[in-house]
Amino acid sequence: MKKITLLFTIFIMFAPCLTAQSAKLFWNSNTEPNMESYNMFRSTDSGNTYFQINHEPIIHTGAGTETFTDFNVEVGSTYFYYCKAVNDLGNISEKSNVVFITITEPPVPEIPAAPAGLSVTVE
């Protein structure tokens, strides 16, 4: 059995409306020719209480970098993630390294200066 190693990078993504956030995870594509998919697991503590959070398999693209976005996050919470690879025979890898992130408030958008020189006349 070949050991599969997954490496993670995680970023906080801010939605355009600045009221919702997500955590986007990145990892290196596995190179086995029979790779099929990945499963993502999350916990709110660093212990053993992890749950699979993807409802459908994360399809292996083989593009060099795979991604998954967790839209179910809350400001002020810390989340721990790991991933497992699945091949076309249904064999599942060991878990990847664990990464974590604390979701913070989105940045306040820069407010433009108020218009100046407003006037009115009767016509």
Phi, psi and omega in degrees: 000128180275133178282134180254128180246130177244136177245140185246149164227145182226141179227151170269130178252133179259129178289152182303328182279351178062021176248342179235152179228167175214163175245122182255124182255142179233142173209161180288136176297140172289151185255000179297139183293340182254023178294142181238311187199181178224157172234138182252137181237145183222150176218157174258006172222166184274007181278213186259015184266069180256145178232143176291130184250351175269130181277334176239153177303144174275106187294132177291122180265333183070015184279001182104321177226131177255156181220155172211138179246126177263108181271353185260064180236156180233144178300135178092349181266149175252136181235141178245137184229148163214166185229152173232144178264148179230131177263179185290352175265358181086006177289139184245134180287172167293167179288153176285185170296156179264134174239157178219160179207145172255126182281126182249167177298144176293156179295147177284127181294148179293131181268130180290158177294150178293145176299146181242158173079022179291135177213169179217146176224160176270135180237000000 
